[in-house]
Amino acid sequence: MLAIRIAVAALALSATAPVLAETLAIDGQVTIKPAGVETPQRGVSMTAVEARFGAPANKSSSVGSPPITKWFYPNFVVGFEHDKVLHAVVTAS
């Protein structure tokens, strides 16, 4: 239910204001992706992410099935399923 309320609120606000950020709801938490922070696109390979953004500051071990891995960069975190980007979330700086 909370996700539906957030989506309705986001739609209502977007109808009256210019879009300046992307709103993401993950695990019940709302994250705002500020405009101007470049992140990898969904479906891009780990190799392409590392070639474009460099080596991450830290990497998590793979967890679950399918394997999910997180790479931590100074301004964002990338979640991978197998070796493809599942999502990228901008972190507070």
NORNORQUI-V865741 format. One record per residue. N is the residue number from 1. RES is the residue in one letter. PHI is phi in whole degrees, 0 to 359 (* if undefined). Layout:
N:RES:PHI ; N:RES:PHI
This chain:
1:M:* ; 2:L:299 ; 3:A:298 ; 4:I:293 ; 5:R:298 ; 6:I:296 ; 7:A:297 ; 8:V:295 ; 9:A:297 ; 10:A:297 ; 11:L:295 ; 12:A:296 ; 13:L:291 ; 14:S:290 ; 15:A:285 ; 16:T:247 ; 17:A:227 ; 18:P:294 ; 19:V:281 ; 20:L:240 ; 21:A:205 ; 22:E:255 ; 23:T:260 ; 24:L:239 ; 25:A:248 ; 26:I:230 ; 27:D:52 ; 28:G:78 ; 29:Q:246 ; 30:V:264 ; 31:T:238 ; 32:I:256 ; 33:K:263 ; 34:P:298 ; 35:A:296 ; 36:G:98 ; 37:V:263 ; 38:E:282 ; 39:T:226 ; 40:P:294 ; 41:Q:275 ; 42:R:304 ; 43:G:94 ; 44:V:285 ; 45:S:283 ; 46:M:302 ; 47:T:299 ; 48:A:292 ; 49:V:297 ; 50:E:294 ; 51:A:294 ; 52:R:277 ; 53:F:251 ; 54:G:85 ; 55:A:290 ; 56:P:289 ; 57:A:292 ; 58:N:203 ; 59:K:229 ; 60:S:274 ; 61:S:285 ; 62:S:293 ; 63:V:228 ; 64:G:82 ; 65:S:220 ; 66:P:291 ; 67:P:293 ; 68:I:247 ; 69:T:233 ; 70:K:243 ; 71:W:246 ; 72:F:252 ; 73:Y:248 ; 74:P:304 ; 75:N:248 ; 76:F:201 ; 77:V:238 ; 78:V:249 ; 79:G:257 ; 80:F:246 ; 81:E:251 ; 82:H:57 ; 83:D:242 ; 84:K:244 ; 85:V:296 ; 86:L:266 ; 87:H:199 ; 88:A:227 ; 89:V:236 ; 90:V:287 ; 91:T:262 ; 92:A:292 ; 93:S:253
